[in-house]
Amino acid sequence: MDVRQLEYFLAVVDHGGFNRAARARYIAQPSLSQAIRLLERDLGSDLFHRFGRRVVLTEAGRALVEPAREVVRGLGLARASVEAVNGLVTGRVEIAAMPSQAVDPLSRMIGGFAERFPGVSVAVRAAFTARDVLESVRTGVTELGLLASVEPIAAGGLELHPVARQRFVLITPPDAPFPTDRAVRHAQLAGQRLIAGQPGTGMRTVVDTILAAATGATVVVETEHRETILPLVLGGTGLTVLADSWAALARRAGARVLDLDPVTYLDVALVARPDSLTPAAREFLAVARAVVADPGAPPAVPSAQPADR
């Protein structure tokens, strides 16, 4: 068994198949398949049930996922720590982020980090609920996560770093029949068609509260893809509720942005494992928190910890 085989195994797990894993790892699919077969032979057990191009983890495969992530993560940490002895010049940070927070504050965080460490790349993975973000960090799929919730966040052994509070606003077409000088009460949305996120999101929680107060209001579209929402609103399909991180973009697109009564907030936080962060991830965490705390400050903030620790 070697680390390369474990990396290929995790690629198949994360990408849901051999072909997609091979493309992601930039290797030929037969080479990846051969490496997995050698790993299975060494372990004496099949790791995947194969159904044509579809694969499903066996019980042995499920048992290997977490130890494999620990090995790969440990090797990555060792390499990154050595490389960072003379300063953080190269590297990679992987972060899971929910859609609205990927618009803001993540874009500002990445901008500040890229200015300070231009040689370090940032990979953003989509996560649609706070639970998805926590699972991504807890299992080692990503080192960091950015999440938001209307409920208290139970991090379950992970480090939680509160960074912002976002407010939900109503997004409507320009001709919507609501006054612009006061907040829209939930009951005023009676009979309206609403575009909502999937269950488990803060957006959906607010929409469900509106449905309970607004007679005849209905969900006409439920979508995981936030990029479809503004075109749907502007096309007259319905109204929506989004975090105010979308407000500037919505106004530029031609939509109206209105306050809601009562006000509902999202608490936004960065999440990380309590140990074994690579130097690049530690620096991203420090820069990100500083950028959000003081948007006007230069991104070149002091490191939270020496890069060679």
ChimeraX commands (.cxc) that place a marker at each C-alpha (Angstrom):
marker #1 position 0.00,0.00,0.00 radius 0.5
marker #1 position 1.26,3.51,-0.77 radius 0.5
marker #1 position -0.09,7.03,-0.46 radius 0.5
marker #1 position -0.69,7.36,-4.20 radius 0.5
marker #1 position -3.09,4.40,-4.10 radius 0.5
marker #1 position -4.96,5.96,-1.20 radius 0.5
marker #1 position -5.19,9.26,-3.07 radius 0.5
marker #1 position -6.67,7.45,-6.08 radius 0.5
marker #1 position -9.09,5.58,-3.82 radius 0.5
marker #1 position -10.29,8.85,-2.26 radius 0.5
marker #1 position -10.60,10.43,-5.70 radius 0.5
marker #1 position -13.01,7.66,-6.75 radius 0.5
marker #1 position -14.97,8.17,-3.52 radius 0.5
marker #1 position -15.14,11.96,-3.88 radius 0.5
marker #1 position -15.91,12.03,-7.62 radius 0.5
marker #1 position -18.30,9.07,-7.67 radius 0.5
marker #1 position -16.59,6.97,-10.32 radius 0.5
marker #1 position -13.35,5.88,-11.96 radius 0.5
marker #1 position -13.65,8.02,-15.09 radius 0.5
marker #1 position -14.34,11.27,-13.21 radius 0.5
marker #1 position -11.61,10.45,-10.68 radius 0.5
marker #1 position -9.09,9.83,-13.45 radius 0.5
marker #1 position -9.94,13.16,-15.09 radius 0.5
marker #1 position -9.64,14.97,-11.77 radius 0.5
marker #1 position -6.23,13.39,-11.11 radius 0.5
marker #1 position -5.05,13.93,-14.71 radius 0.5
marker #1 position -4.19,10.28,-15.27 radius 0.5
marker #1 position -5.43,7.58,-17.62 radius 0.5
marker #1 position -8.43,5.67,-16.31 radius 0.5
marker #1 position -6.77,2.23,-16.79 radius 0.5
marker #1 position -3.83,3.38,-14.66 radius 0.5
marker #1 position -6.13,4.48,-11.86 radius 0.5
marker #1 position -8.13,1.23,-12.06 radius 0.5
marker #1 position -4.93,-0.80,-11.88 radius 0.5
marker #1 position -3.80,1.11,-8.79 radius 0.5
marker #1 position -7.14,0.40,-7.09 radius 0.5
marker #1 position -6.95,-3.29,-7.99 radius 0.5
marker #1 position -3.45,-3.51,-6.47 radius 0.5
marker #1 position -4.73,-1.80,-3.32 radius 0.5
marker #1 position -7.63,-4.26,-3.09 radius 0.5
marker #1 position -5.24,-7.17,-3.59 radius 0.5
marker #1 position -2.95,-5.86,-0.86 radius 0.5
marker #1 position -5.87,-5.42,1.55 radius 0.5
marker #1 position -7.47,-8.71,0.58 radius 0.5
marker #1 position -10.90,-7.15,0.05 radius 0.5
marker #1 position -12.91,-5.40,-2.63 radius 0.5
marker #1 position -13.36,-1.70,-1.93 radius 0.5
marker #1 position -16.09,-1.00,-4.49 radius 0.5
marker #1 position -19.13,-2.72,-5.92 radius 0.5
marker #1 position -18.95,-2.03,-9.65 radius 0.5
marker #1 position -22.15,-1.56,-11.64 radius 0.5
marker #1 position -20.98,-0.57,-15.11 radius 0.5
marker #1 position -19.62,2.95,-14.72 radius 0.5
marker #1 position -21.23,3.37,-11.33 radius 0.5
marker #1 position -19.42,2.34,-8.16 radius 0.5
marker #1 position -20.61,1.94,-4.57 radius 0.5
marker #1 position -18.36,1.48,-1.56 radius 0.5
marker #1 position -18.29,-1.95,0.03 radius 0.5
marker #1 position -18.23,-2.27,3.80 radius 0.5
marker #1 position -14.43,-2.56,3.61 radius 0.5
marker #1 position -14.30,0.54,1.43 radius 0.5
marker #1 position -16.35,2.55,3.91 radius 0.5
marker #1 position -14.00,1.44,6.69 radius 0.5
marker #1 position -10.99,2.67,4.72 radius 0.5
marker #1 position -12.24,6.20,3.94 radius 0.5
marker #1 position -11.42,7.93,7.22 radius 0.5
marker #1 position -8.00,6.24,7.78 radius 0.5
marker #1 position -7.09,7.03,4.17 radius 0.5
marker #1 position -7.98,10.69,4.65 radius 0.5
marker #1 position -5.86,10.80,7.81 radius 0.5
marker #1 position -2.84,9.39,5.97 radius 0.5
marker #1 position -3.20,11.70,2.98 radius 0.5
marker #1 position -3.86,14.70,5.21 radius 0.5
marker #1 position -0.84,13.88,7.36 radius 0.5
marker #1 position 1.45,13.63,4.37 radius 0.5
marker #1 position 0.09,16.89,2.96 radius 0.5
marker #1 position 0.68,18.60,6.30 radius 0.5
marker #1 position 4.24,17.28,6.45 radius 0.5
marker #1 position 5.04,18.52,2.96 radius 0.5
marker #1 position 3.40,21.90,3.51 radius 0.5
marker #1 position 5.16,22.45,6.83 radius 0.5
marker #1 position 8.57,21.78,5.29 radius 0.5
marker #1 position 7.84,23.98,2.28 radius 0.5
marker #1 position 6.70,26.83,4.56 radius 0.5
marker #1 position 9.94,26.95,6.57 radius 0.5
marker #1 position 11.26,29.66,4.26 radius 0.5
marker #1 position 7.92,31.43,3.91 radius 0.5
marker #1 position 4.55,30.56,2.42 radius 0.5
marker #1 position 5.26,30.72,-1.31 radius 0.5
marker #1 position 3.20,27.86,-2.75 radius 0.5
marker #1 position 0.46,25.57,-1.56 radius 0.5
marker #1 position -3.28,25.03,-1.70 radius 0.5
marker #1 position -6.20,25.72,0.62 radius 0.5
marker #1 position -9.47,23.82,0.24 radius 0.5
marker #1 position -12.63,25.28,1.73 radius 0.5
marker #1 position -16.26,24.18,1.65 radius 0.5
marker #1 position -18.71,27.08,1.42 radius 0.5
marker #1 position -22.46,27.58,1.23 radius 0.5
marker #1 position -23.76,29.50,-1.82 radius 0.5
marker #1 position -24.65,32.88,-0.31 radius 0.5
marker #1 position -21.48,33.01,1.76 radius 0.5
marker #1 position -19.44,32.17,-1.35 radius 0.5
marker #1 position -20.74,35.48,-2.77 radius 0.5
marker #1 position -19.77,37.33,0.41 radius 0.5
marker #1 position -17.74,37.22,2.61 radius 0.5
marker #1 position -15.74,34.43,0.91 radius 0.5
marker #1 position -14.91,36.54,-2.14 radius 0.5
marker #1 position -13.41,39.22,0.12 radius 0.5
marker #1 position -11.52,36.61,2.12 radius 0.5
marker #1 position -9.99,35.08,-1.00 radius 0.5
marker #1 position -9.13,38.51,-2.39 radius 0.5
marker #1 position -7.24,39.45,0.76 radius 0.5
marker #1 position -5.47,36.10,0.92 radius 0.5
marker #1 position -4.49,36.15,-2.76 radius 0.5
marker #1 position -2.99,39.61,-2.37 radius 0.5
marker #1 position -0.84,38.48,0.55 radius 0.5
marker #1 position 0.02,34.99,-0.78 radius 0.5
marker #1 position -0.26,35.11,-4.60 radius 0.5
marker #1 position 1.44,31.74,-5.05 radius 0.5
marker #1 position -1.08,29.79,-2.96 radius 0.5
marker #1 position -4.20,28.51,-4.72 radius 0.5
marker #1 position -7.65,28.29,-3.17 radius 0.5
marker #1 position -10.14,25.55,-4.08 radius 0.5
marker #1 position -13.79,26.12,-3.15 radius 0.5
marker #1 position -16.15,23.17,-2.85 radius 0.5
marker #1 position -19.91,23.69,-2.89 radius 0.5
marker #1 position -21.84,22.75,0.24 radius 0.5
marker #1 position -25.55,23.50,0.41 radius 0.5
marker #1 position -26.22,23.27,4.14 radius 0.5
marker #1 position -24.32,23.96,7.35 radius 0.5
marker #1 position -24.32,20.23,8.02 radius 0.5
marker #1 position -22.64,19.62,4.66 radius 0.5
marker #1 position -19.89,22.10,5.54 radius 0.5
marker #1 position -19.28,20.54,8.95 radius 0.5
marker #1 position -19.14,17.05,7.44 radius 0.5
marker #1 position -16.67,18.19,4.79 radius 0.5
marker #1 position -14.29,19.56,7.43 radius 0.5
marker #1 position -14.83,16.77,9.94 radius 0.5
marker #1 position -14.05,14.04,7.40 radius 0.5
marker #1 position -11.06,15.87,5.93 radius 0.5
marker #1 position -12.51,16.53,2.49 radius 0.5
marker #1 position -11.59,20.19,3.08 radius 0.5
marker #1 position -9.47,21.85,5.75 radius 0.5
marker #1 position -11.78,24.81,6.24 radius 0.5
marker #1 position -15.46,25.57,5.92 radius 0.5
marker #1 position -17.63,28.67,5.68 radius 0.5
marker #1 position -21.20,28.21,6.86 radius 0.5
marker #1 position -24.23,30.14,8.01 radius 0.5
marker #1 position -27.25,29.21,10.07 radius 0.5
marker #1 position -30.33,30.80,11.60 radius 0.5
marker #1 position -30.03,28.31,14.45 radius 0.5
marker #1 position -27.16,27.95,16.97 radius 0.5
marker #1 position -24.33,26.05,15.29 radius 0.5
marker #1 position -23.23,22.81,16.98 radius 0.5
marker #1 position -19.68,22.33,15.71 radius 0.5
marker #1 position -19.21,18.92,17.34 radius 0.5
marker #1 position -15.51,19.09,18.21 radius 0.5
marker #1 position -14.53,21.49,15.43 radius 0.5
marker #1 position -13.27,25.03,15.97 radius 0.5
marker #1 position -15.87,27.67,15.16 radius 0.5
marker #1 position -14.80,31.24,14.32 radius 0.5
marker #1 position -17.77,33.66,14.02 radius 0.5
marker #1 position -17.09,36.22,11.30 radius 0.5
marker #1 position -20.29,38.00,10.29 radius 0.5
marker #1 position -24.06,38.33,10.57 radius 0.5
marker #1 position -26.21,38.53,7.46 radius 0.5
marker #1 position -29.81,39.68,7.19 radius 0.5
marker #1 position -32.48,38.14,4.97 radius 0.5
marker #1 position -34.09,40.43,2.42 radius 0.5
marker #1 position -36.93,40.10,-0.07 radius 0.5
marker #1 position -35.91,40.10,-3.76 radius 0.5
marker #1 position -38.67,41.04,-6.23 radius 0.5
marker #1 position -39.10,42.10,-9.86 radius 0.5
marker #1 position -39.06,45.89,-10.38 radius 0.5
marker #1 position -42.84,46.03,-10.70 radius 0.5
marker #1 position -43.69,44.17,-7.47 radius 0.5
marker #1 position -46.62,45.77,-5.57 radius 0.5
marker #1 position -44.77,46.65,-2.37 radius 0.5
marker #1 position -43.80,50.08,-1.03 radius 0.5
marker #1 position -40.11,50.89,-0.96 radius 0.5
marker #1 position -40.15,53.01,2.19 radius 0.5
marker #1 position -40.97,50.32,4.73 radius 0.5
marker #1 position -40.34,46.64,5.43 radius 0.5
marker #1 position -42.61,44.00,3.98 radius 0.5
marker #1 position -44.47,41.98,6.60 radius 0.5
marker #1 position -44.80,38.25,6.05 radius 0.5
marker #1 position -48.59,38.47,5.89 radius 0.5
marker #1 position -48.31,40.93,2.98 radius 0.5
marker #1 position -46.90,38.07,0.86 radius 0.5
marker #1 position -50.30,36.32,0.82 radius 0.5
marker #1 position -50.92,34.65,-2.53 radius 0.5
marker #1 position -47.35,35.21,-3.74 radius 0.5
marker #1 position -45.28,32.63,-5.60 radius 0.5
marker #1 position -41.95,32.02,-3.89 radius 0.5
marker #1 position -38.63,30.63,-5.08 radius 0.5
marker #1 position -36.93,28.69,-2.28 radius 0.5
marker #1 position -33.81,26.75,-1.46 radius 0.5
marker #1 position -33.88,23.13,-0.39 radius 0.5
marker #1 position -34.81,22.04,3.16 radius 0.5
marker #1 position -31.98,22.49,5.63 radius 0.5
marker #1 position -30.94,25.94,4.42 radius 0.5
marker #1 position -31.53,29.22,6.24 radius 0.5
marker #1 position -33.27,30.56,3.15 radius 0.5
marker #1 position -35.79,27.71,3.30 radius 0.5
marker #1 position -36.36,28.26,7.01 radius 0.5
marker #1 position -37.41,31.86,6.34 radius 0.5
marker #1 position -39.61,30.85,3.40 radius 0.5
marker #1 position -41.36,28.25,5.55 radius 0.5
marker #1 position -42.03,30.93,8.17 radius 0.5
marker #1 position -43.53,33.17,5.47 radius 0.5
marker #1 position -45.74,30.34,4.21 radius 0.5
marker #1 position -47.16,29.90,7.70 radius 0.5
marker #1 position -48.11,33.61,7.89 radius 0.5
marker #1 position -49.06,34.42,4.29 radius 0.5
marker #1 position -52.36,32.90,3.21 radius 0.5
marker #1 position -52.16,31.24,-0.20 radius 0.5
marker #1 position -48.41,31.77,-0.65 radius 0.5
marker #1 position -46.75,28.82,-2.39 radius 0.5
marker #1 position -43.30,27.57,-3.34 radius 0.5
marker #1 position -43.26,27.52,-7.12 radius 0.5
marker #1 position -39.57,26.60,-7.52 radius 0.5
marker #1 position -37.23,24.78,-5.16 radius 0.5
marker #1 position -33.61,24.92,-6.28 radius 0.5
marker #1 position -30.12,24.09,-5.05 radius 0.5
marker #1 position -28.62,26.39,-7.68 radius 0.5
marker #1 position -28.53,29.97,-6.39 radius 0.5
marker #1 position -27.31,31.28,-9.74 radius 0.5
marker #1 position -30.75,30.50,-11.24 radius 0.5
marker #1 position -32.68,32.55,-8.70 radius 0.5
marker #1 position -32.21,36.11,-9.94 radius 0.5
marker #1 position -33.09,35.22,-13.57 radius 0.5
marker #1 position -36.23,33.48,-12.28 radius 0.5
marker #1 position -37.23,36.52,-10.23 radius 0.5
marker #1 position -36.59,38.96,-13.07 radius 0.5
marker #1 position -38.46,36.67,-15.45 radius 0.5
marker #1 position -41.57,36.92,-13.28 radius 0.5
marker #1 position -41.56,33.36,-11.96 radius 0.5
marker #1 position -41.77,34.45,-8.34 radius 0.5
marker #1 position -40.26,36.32,-5.40 radius 0.5
marker #1 position -37.42,35.08,-3.25 radius 0.5
marker #1 position -35.66,35.55,0.06 radius 0.5
marker #1 position -31.86,35.75,0.09 radius 0.5
marker #1 position -29.13,36.84,2.45 radius 0.5
marker #1 position -28.21,40.48,2.00 radius 0.5
marker #1 position -24.85,39.39,0.54 radius 0.5
marker #1 position -26.86,39.14,-2.71 radius 0.5
marker #1 position -28.34,42.64,-2.43 radius 0.5
marker #1 position -25.81,44.56,-4.54 radius 0.5
marker #1 position -25.85,41.96,-7.29 radius 0.5
marker #1 position -29.66,41.87,-7.29 radius 0.5
marker #1 position -29.91,45.65,-7.63 radius 0.5
marker #1 position -27.40,45.71,-10.48 radius 0.5
marker #1 position -29.43,43.04,-12.25 radius 0.5
marker #1 position -32.56,45.21,-12.00 radius 0.5
marker #1 position -34.39,43.56,-9.10 radius 0.5
marker #1 position -35.78,45.35,-6.04 radius 0.5
marker #1 position -34.37,44.58,-2.60 radius 0.5
marker #1 position -36.77,45.12,0.31 radius 0.5
marker #1 position -36.48,44.66,4.05 radius 0.5
marker #1 position -38.55,42.00,5.78 radius 0.5
marker #1 position -40.53,42.30,9.00 radius 0.5
marker #1 position -39.68,40.54,11.25 radius 0.5
marker #1 position -35.96,40.56,10.59 radius 0.5
marker #1 position -34.17,37.19,10.47 radius 0.5
marker #1 position -30.42,36.85,10.63 radius 0.5
marker #1 position -27.83,34.31,9.52 radius 0.5
marker #1 position -24.79,33.84,11.73 radius 0.5
marker #1 position -21.74,33.23,9.52 radius 0.5
marker #1 position -18.69,31.36,10.77 radius 0.5
marker #1 position -15.48,29.76,9.60 radius 0.5
marker #1 position -14.94,26.22,10.82 radius 0.5
marker #1 position -11.73,24.21,11.08 radius 0.5
marker #1 position -10.37,21.08,12.68 radius 0.5
marker #1 position -8.76,21.85,16.04 radius 0.5
marker #1 position -5.39,20.46,14.96 radius 0.5
marker #1 position -3.28,19.56,11.92 radius 0.5
marker #1 position -4.00,22.63,9.80 radius 0.5
marker #1 position -1.46,23.22,7.06 radius 0.5
marker #1 position 0.44,26.53,7.19 radius 0.5
marker #1 position -1.58,27.73,4.18 radius 0.5
marker #1 position -4.88,27.00,5.94 radius 0.5
marker #1 position -3.70,28.73,9.14 radius 0.5
marker #1 position -2.75,31.81,7.14 radius 0.5
marker #1 position -6.06,31.80,5.26 radius 0.5
marker #1 position -7.94,31.64,8.55 radius 0.5
marker #1 position -5.96,34.59,9.95 radius 0.5
marker #1 position -6.32,36.74,6.84 radius 0.5
marker #1 position -10.01,35.89,6.40 radius 0.5
marker #1 position -10.92,36.87,9.95 radius 0.5
marker #1 position -8.98,40.14,9.65 radius 0.5
marker #1 position -10.57,41.06,6.31 radius 0.5
marker #1 position -14.08,40.51,7.63 radius 0.5
marker #1 position -13.38,42.29,10.91 radius 0.5
marker #1 position -12.11,45.39,9.11 radius 0.5
marker #1 position -13.11,45.50,5.42 radius 0.5
marker #1 position -11.06,48.66,4.87 radius 0.5
marker #1 position -7.85,47.27,6.32 radius 0.5
marker #1 position -5.01,46.10,4.04 radius 0.5
marker #1 position -4.93,42.33,3.64 radius 0.5
marker #1 position -1.30,41.99,4.73 radius 0.5
marker #1 position -2.12,41.16,8.35 radius 0.5
marker #1 position 0.31,39.51,10.75 radius 0.5
marker #1 position 0.25,35.72,10.72 radius 0.5
marker #1 position -1.81,34.04,13.44 radius 0.5
marker #1 position 1.06,31.60,13.98 radius 0.5
marker #1 position 4.59,31.39,12.58 radius 0.5
marker #1 position 4.45,29.66,9.22 radius 0.5
marker #1 position 7.07,27.08,10.19 radius 0.5
marker #1 position 5.32,25.77,13.26 radius 0.5
marker link #1:1,2 radius 0.2
marker link #1:2,3 radius 0.2
marker link #1:3,4 radius 0.2
marker link #1:4,5 radius 0.2
marker link #1:5,6 radius 0.2
marker link #1:6,7 radius 0.2
marker link #1:7,8 radius 0.2
marker link #1:8,9 radius 0.2
marker link #1:9,10 radius 0.2
marker link #1:10,11 radius 0.2
marker link #1:11,12 radius 0.2
marker link #1:12,13 radius 0.2
marker link #1:13,14 radius 0.2
marker link #1:14,15 radius 0.2
marker link #1:15,16 radius 0.2
marker link #1:16,17 radius 0.2
marker link #1:17,18 radius 0.2
marker link #1:18,19 radius 0.2
marker link #1:19,20 radius 0.2
marker link #1:20,21 radius 0.2
marker link #1:21,22 radius 0.2
marker link #1:22,23 radius 0.2
marker link #1:23,24 radius 0.2
marker link #1:24,25 radius 0.2
marker link #1:25,26 radius 0.2
marker link #1:26,27 radius 0.2
marker link #1:27,28 radius 0.2
marker link #1:28,29 radius 0.2
marker link #1:29,30 radius 0.2
marker link #1:30,31 radius 0.2
marker link #1:31,32 radius 0.2
marker link #1:32,33 radius 0.2
marker link #1:33,34 radius 0.2
marker link #1:34,35 radius 0.2
marker link #1:35,36 radius 0.2
marker link #1:36,37 radius 0.2
marker link #1:37,38 radius 0.2
marker link #1:38,39 radius 0.2
marker link #1:39,40 radius 0.2
marker link #1:40,41 radius 0.2
marker link #1:41,42 radius 0.2
marker link #1:42,43 radius 0.2
marker link #1:43,44 radius 0.2
marker link #1:44,45 radius 0.2
marker link #1:45,46 radius 0.2
marker link #1:46,47 radius 0.2
marker link #1:47,48 radius 0.2
marker link #1:48,49 radius 0.2
marker link #1:49,50 radius 0.2
marker link #1:50,51 radius 0.2
marker link #1:51,52 radius 0.2
marker link #1:52,53 radius 0.2
marker link #1:53,54 radius 0.2
marker link #1:54,55 radius 0.2
marker link #1:55,56 radius 0.2
marker link #1:56,57 radius 0.2
marker link #1:57,58 radius 0.2
marker link #1:58,59 radius 0.2
marker link #1:59,60 radius 0.2
marker link #1:60,61 radius 0.2
marker link #1:61,62 radius 0.2
marker link #1:62,63 radius 0.2
marker link #1:63,64 radius 0.2
marker link #1:64,65 radius 0.2
marker link #1:65,66 radius 0.2
marker link #1:66,67 radius 0.2
marker link #1:67,68 radius 0.2
marker link #1:68,69 radius 0.2
marker link #1:69,70 radius 0.2
marker link #1:70,71 radius 0.2
marker link #1:71,72 radius 0.2
marker link #1:72,73 radius 0.2
marker link #1:73,74 radius 0.2
marker link #1:74,75 radius 0.2
marker link #1:75,76 radius 0.2
marker link #1:76,77 radius 0.2
marker link #1:77,78 radius 0.2
marker link #1:78,79 radius 0.2
marker link #1:79,80 radius 0.2
marker link #1:80,81 radius 0.2
marker link #1:81,82 radius 0.2
marker link #1:82,83 radius 0.2
marker link #1:83,84 radius 0.2
marker link #1:84,85 radius 0.2
marker link #1:85,86 radius 0.2
marker link #1:86,87 radius 0.2
marker link #1:87,88 radius 0.2
marker link #1:88,89 radius 0.2
marker link #1:89,90 radius 0.2
marker link #1:90,91 radius 0.2
marker link #1:91,92 radius 0.2
marker link #1:92,93 radius 0.2
marker link #1:93,94 radius 0.2
marker link #1:94,95 radius 0.2
marker link #1:95,96 radius 0.2
marker link #1:96,97 radius 0.2
marker link #1:97,98 radius 0.2
marker link #1:98,99 radius 0.2
marker link #1:99,100 radius 0.2
marker link #1:100,101 radius 0.2
marker link #1:101,102 radius 0.2
marker link #1:102,103 radius 0.2
marker link #1:103,104 radius 0.2
marker link #1:104,105 radius 0.2
marker link #1:105,106 radius 0.2
marker link #1:106,107 radius 0.2
marker link #1:107,108 radius 0.2
marker link #1:108,109 radius 0.2
marker link #1:109,110 radius 0.2
marker link #1:110,111 radius 0.2
marker link #1:111,112 radius 0.2
marker link #1:112,113 radius 0.2
marker link #1:113,114 radius 0.2
marker link #1:114,115 radius 0.2
marker link #1:115,116 radius 0.2
marker link #1:116,117 radius 0.2
marker link #1:117,118 radius 0.2
marker link #1:118,119 radius 0.2
marker link #1:119,120 radius 0.2
marker link #1:120,121 radius 0.2
marker link #1:121,122 radius 0.2
marker link #1:122,123 radius 0.2
marker link #1:123,124 radius 0.2
marker link #1:124,125 radius 0.2
marker link #1:125,126 radius 0.2
marker link #1:126,127 radius 0.2
marker link #1:127,128 radius 0.2
marker link #1:128,129 radius 0.2
marker link #1:129,130 radius 0.2
marker link #1:130,131 radius 0.2
marker link #1:131,132 radius 0.2
marker link #1:132,133 radius 0.2
marker link #1:133,134 radius 0.2
marker link #1:134,135 radius 0.2
marker link #1:135,136 radius 0.2
marker link #1:136,137 radius 0.2
marker link #1:137,138 radius 0.2
marker link #1:138,139 radius 0.2
marker link #1:139,140 radius 0.2
marker link #1:140,141 radius 0.2
marker link #1:141,142 radius 0.2
marker link #1:142,143 radius 0.2
marker link #1:143,144 radius 0.2
marker link #1:144,145 radius 0.2
marker link #1:145,146 radius 0.2
marker link #1:146,147 radius 0.2
marker link #1:147,148 radius 0.2
marker link #1:148,149 radius 0.2
marker link #1:149,150 radius 0.2
marker link #1:150,151 radius 0.2
marker link #1:151,152 radius 0.2
marker link #1:152,153 radius 0.2
marker link #1:153,154 radius 0.2
marker link #1:154,155 radius 0.2
marker link #1:155,156 radius 0.2
marker link #1:156,157 radius 0.2
marker link #1:157,158 radius 0.2
marker link #1:158,159 radius 0.2
marker link #1:159,160 radius 0.2
marker link #1:160,161 radius 0.2
marker link #1:161,162 radius 0.2
marker link #1:162,163 radius 0.2
marker link #1:163,164 radius 0.2
marker link #1:164,165 radius 0.2
marker link #1:165,166 radius 0.2
marker link #1:166,167 radius 0.2
marker link #1:167,168 radius 0.2
marker link #1:168,169 radius 0.2
marker link #1:169,170 radius 0.2
marker link #1:170,171 radius 0.2
marker link #1:171,172 radius 0.2
marker link #1:172,173 radius 0.2
marker link #1:173,174 radius 0.2
marker link #1:174,175 radius 0.2
marker link #1:175,176 radius 0.2
marker link #1:176,177 radius 0.2
marker link #1:177,178 radius 0.2
marker link #1:178,179 radius 0.2
marker link #1:179,180 radius 0.2
marker link #1:180,181 radius 0.2
marker link #1:181,182 radius 0.2
marker link #1:182,183 radius 0.2
marker link #1:183,184 radius 0.2
marker link #1:184,185 radius 0.2
marker link #1:185,186 radius 0.2
marker link #1:186,187 radius 0.2
marker link #1:187,188 radius 0.2
marker link #1:188,189 radius 0.2
marker link #1:189,190 radius 0.2
marker link #1:190,191 radius 0.2
marker link #1:191,192 radius 0.2
marker link #1:192,193 radius 0.2
marker link #1:193,194 radius 0.2
marker link #1:194,195 radius 0.2
marker link #1:195,196 radius 0.2
marker link #1:196,197 radius 0.2
marker link #1:197,198 radius 0.2
marker link #1:198,199 radius 0.2
marker link #1:199,200 radius 0.2
marker link #1:200,201 radius 0.2
marker link #1:201,202 radius 0.2
marker link #1:202,203 radius 0.2
marker link #1:203,204 radius 0.2
marker link #1:204,205 radius 0.2
marker link #1:205,206 radius 0.2
marker link #1:206,207 radius 0.2
marker link #1:207,208 radius 0.2
marker link #1:208,209 radius 0.2
marker link #1:209,210 radius 0.2
marker link #1:210,211 radius 0.2
marker link #1:211,212 radius 0.2
marker link #1:212,213 radius 0.2
marker link #1:213,214 radius 0.2
marker link #1:214,215 radius 0.2
marker link #1:215,216 radius 0.2
marker link #1:216,217 radius 0.2
marker link #1:217,218 radius 0.2
marker link #1:218,219 radius 0.2
marker link #1:219,220 radius 0.2
marker link #1:220,221 radius 0.2
marker link #1:221,222 radius 0.2
marker link #1:222,223 radius 0.2
marker link #1:223,224 radius 0.2
marker link #1:224,225 radius 0.2
marker link #1:225,226 radius 0.2
marker link #1:226,227 radius 0.2
marker link #1:227,228 radius 0.2
marker link #1:228,229 radius 0.2
marker link #1:229,230 radius 0.2
marker link #1:230,231 radius 0.2
marker link #1:231,232 radius 0.2
marker link #1:232,233 radius 0.2
marker link #1:233,234 radius 0.2
marker link #1:234,235 radius 0.2
marker link #1:235,236 radius 0.2
marker link #1:236,237 radius 0.2
marker link #1:237,238 radius 0.2
marker link #1:238,239 radius 0.2
marker link #1:239,240 radius 0.2
marker link #1:240,241 radius 0.2
marker link #1:241,242 radius 0.2
marker link #1:242,243 radius 0.2
marker link #1:243,244 radius 0.2
marker link #1:244,245 radius 0.2
marker link #1:245,246 radius 0.2
marker link #1:246,247 radius 0.2
marker link #1:247,248 radius 0.2
marker link #1:248,249 radius 0.2
marker link #1:249,250 radius 0.2
marker link #1:250,251 radius 0.2
marker link #1:251,252 radius 0.2
marker link #1:252,253 radius 0.2
marker link #1:253,254 radius 0.2
marker link #1:254,255 radius 0.2
marker link #1:255,256 radius 0.2
marker link #1:256,257 radius 0.2
marker link #1:257,258 radius 0.2
marker link #1:258,259 radius 0.2
marker link #1:259,260 radius 0.2
marker link #1:260,261 radius 0.2
marker link #1:261,262 radius 0.2
marker link #1:262,263 radius 0.2
marker link #1:263,264 radius 0.2
marker link #1:264,265 radius 0.2
marker link #1:265,266 radius 0.2
marker link #1:266,267 radius 0.2
marker link #1:267,268 radius 0.2
marker link #1:268,269 radius 0.2
marker link #1:269,270 radius 0.2
marker link #1:270,271 radius 0.2
marker link #1:271,272 radius 0.2
marker link #1:272,273 radius 0.2
marker link #1:273,274 radius 0.2
marker link #1:274,275 radius 0.2
marker link #1:275,276 radius 0.2
marker link #1:276,277 radius 0.2
marker link #1:277,278 radius 0.2
marker link #1:278,279 radius 0.2
marker link #1:279,280 radius 0.2
marker link #1:280,281 radius 0.2
marker link #1:281,282 radius 0.2
marker link #1:282,283 radius 0.2
marker link #1:283,284 radius 0.2
marker link #1:284,285 radius 0.2
marker link #1:285,286 radius 0.2
marker link #1:286,287 radius 0.2
marker link #1:287,288 radius 0.2
marker link #1:288,289 radius 0.2
marker link #1:289,290 radius 0.2
marker link #1:290,291 radius 0.2
marker link #1:291,292 radius 0.2
marker link #1:292,293 radius 0.2
marker link #1:293,294 radius 0.2
marker link #1:294,295 radius 0.2
marker link #1:295,296 radius 0.2
marker link #1:296,297 radius 0.2
marker link #1:297,298 radius 0.2
marker link #1:298,299 radius 0.2
marker link #1:299,300 radius 0.2
marker link #1:300,301 radius 0.2
marker link #1:301,302 radius 0.2
marker link #1:302,303 radius 0.2
marker link #1:303,304 radius 0.2
marker link #1:304,305 radius 0.2
marker link #1:305,306 radius 0.2
marker link #1:306,307 radius 0.2
marker link #1:307,308 radius 0.2
marker link #1:308,309 radius 0.2
view
